[in-house]
């Protein structure tokens, strides 16, 4: 990666200098872990003696390469220019989100991307859920996630760029297409999709900004709790309860299975904080539907990611290992469908 890093540093010095109006020196440039579909680079830009702690969010150079025959969530992701504007609207509305500064130009040579302020905290679920420094934060995070989500859903639609509007029926159709492309029997997912179709909630009367990937692992937190919501590439308009259901999917509890709200608290604690902060009243049956849907979605993503490796499209042990998670979601689905509400 040295050549890639050297090239990125040279480009970032030029674009940071252009934005801040001076000669920029780039230090501490490093590629952050994670982000298989989007790259995140951390760096400092020193301009006229002032240090700016920044993050580059960009599409990887291989993003346009052929994928496997299996469809993934990437097919419904927004582009970086749209994400830049969504983040800007969220920050303006008081959401704990990074402040975006500037976009890359096409002739900068780094592809689609943008630069934002760096915020303190970690996103590693294992540390947040287990390490001693975060013991106090663990008592607050579920409530904070509810409060922040209410702010996200209150972002004025007029401040947002054009976004796709997806309701329950649209999501079911998308998952059926993804499942069909796997071209092999998946009885548990077929059963769950049939249940979802039969119990589909009515379309929301007031579509809101939906984060689309609101879960543990996609936010930063420190000893005080949540500091910033990350990874907005799934943003769209839709049912606000979608985000609440996705957060409570068992896979995002990272072992703390008795605490559905991201591993930090109860559903009721999450919902109460959401409602107190101005969110709509949460119907438990509707929340359960979206939790079932989220479990289906994650299980099919696991299959799709594994197929990208197995098909030879991308050789990756990470993608291959994700495939085993599909079996876990099958167990989760059978339990959810048995228990109901």
Protein Blocks (a to p, Z undefined) as FASTA:
>chain_A
ZZmmmmmmmmmmmmmmmmnopadddehiacdeejilbccddddddeehiacddddddddf
klmpccdfbdcfklmcccfklmmmmmmmmmmnopacdddfbdcdfklonopadddddded
dfbfklmmmpmklmmmmmmmmmmmmmmmmmmmmpcfklpccdddddfklmmmmmmmmmmm
nopacfklmmmmmmmmmmoccddfbdcddehlacehiaccdfkbcfbdchjllgccddfk
lmmmmmmpmklnnopamlmngoiacfklmmmmmmmnopacddfklmmmmmmmmmmmmmmm
mmmmmmmmmnomagcfklmmmmmmmmmmmmmmmmmmmnmZZ
